[in-house]
Amino acid sequence: MEIKLEIKPDKKNFLLNVILFLIVINALVSFYLYLSELENQPIICIPNSGCAKVLKSEYSQIYGMSISLLGFIYFIFLFLLTLVAFVNKDFISAGVIFSFLGFIFSIYLIYLQFNVIKDYCVYCLIVDSVTIVIFLLYLITVILVNKI
């Protein structure tokens, strides 16, 4: 029995490709931040930003686990989920749900940086902003799929 995978180019697949690209960027940044924590190495950051302060704050871990590591795991999971969504459009709804969780958590992390920690990490803001964009792209994708 031969399984033939046929993916036709359309708006849904284009958006899923963009989502995959953004997930890879976030996974790489998260992994870089985690490695810097693991090896206790300073990260390269723009002047006058508080990357070290944010990454070493009490909010940088959940139950002793690095948010950077959790982010990396989350993005790997979301990447795999998005790959499956190419084949089975039902998984696009799951992508919306999981990207919504990332969206909510990103809003919370941005709030912490500016209102509680009172400093910011450029890398963290990039990951958080891209996570918000991923959620919005998933919403657009699910709207397009339901119109088809």
N, C-alpha and C positions, 0 to 999 in steps of 0.2 A: 504494500500500500504506500503510495507516494503522496506526501503532503506538499501541496503547492501553495506558497504564500504569495498573494498578489496584493500589492498596495498601490492603489491608484492615487496619483497626485491630486490633491484638492486642498481646500482651505483647512480642513480638519487636520490632515497630515502635516501641512505646513506648520500649523500652530503647535502640533505635538513635537515636531522637530525643533522648533524654537524653545519649547518647554524643556526638552531634553538638553539642549545646549546650555540653558540657564541653570538647570539642575547640576550639570557637570561643573560649571563655574563655581556654584555654591559648595559643591562637594569638595572641590580642590581647595578653596579658601578655608573651609572648615577643617580639612585635613591639615593644612599648613598651620592653622592656629593650634590645633591639637598637638601636632609634632613639636611646636615651639614650647608648649606647656610641658609635654612629656620629657623633652630634653632640657627643660629649664633654660631655654635660649631666648634672648630678647627678639622680638619681631621687628622687622623693618617697617616703620610707620612714618607718616608725614609729621613734620614738626608741629608742636603745640596741640597735638591730639593726645588723648589719654588712653591709648591702647593698653599699656601695661596696667594702668589703674583699673580699667574695666575688666580686663582678663584675669586680674588677681583679686577682684572684689568678691564679697561673700555671695554675690548673685551669679558667679561664673560656674557654679556647680549645682546640681540637683541630686540630693542624697549622696553626695560624694563623687558623683560622676560629672565630668566636664561637659559643659554645654556644647563645646566645640566637637567633642566626640559624639554626643547625642545628635548634633546637627549632621555630622558626616553620615551616621547610620540612617538618619531620617532621609537624607538626600539619596543614598544608595537605594533605599526602599522605594522612594518616589520615582527614581529612575527606572527600576524594574517594573513598577506599576505602569509607568508611561509606555514602556516597551510593549507590555501586554495590551495596552489600549490601542495600539496600532492594529492588532489582530481582532480584538473583541471590544467593540465600542461601549459595552456595558461597564468596562473598567474606567471609562472616562468619568463616570459619576463617582467612582471610588477616588479617583484623582482629585476631583473637586472637594470631596470630604477631607481627604488628608492634606491637601494644599490649604484648605480653610483652617485646619488646625495649626499649620505652619504660619498662616497669615495672622491668626490671633496671637500666637506666641511671639511673632516678630513685633507686633504692635506693643506687646507687653515689654519686650526687651528694649525697644526704642524709648518707651516711657521710662524704664529704669535708668537708661543711660543719661537722659536729659533732666529727669526730675528727682532721682534718688541718688545715683552715683555722681551726678553733676559733672560728667565728663563723657567723652565719646571715643569710640574706636572705629576708625574708618572701615576696617575690614568687617566689623560687626554690622555697621550700617549698610555696607554693600550687600552682605548676605541677607539682612533683614529686608532691604528694599527689593532685592531680586526675588525673595520669597513672596512678597506682596504681589509683584508682577506675575509670578508663576500662578498664583491663585486667580488673578484676573484673567490670564490667558486660558486657564482651565474653564473658567466661567464662560468665556466667549466660545470655547470649543464645544462645551455641552449645549450651548444655545444653537450652534451650527448643526450639531449632530441631531438634535431634536427637530430641526427644520427639514432635515433630509428625509 
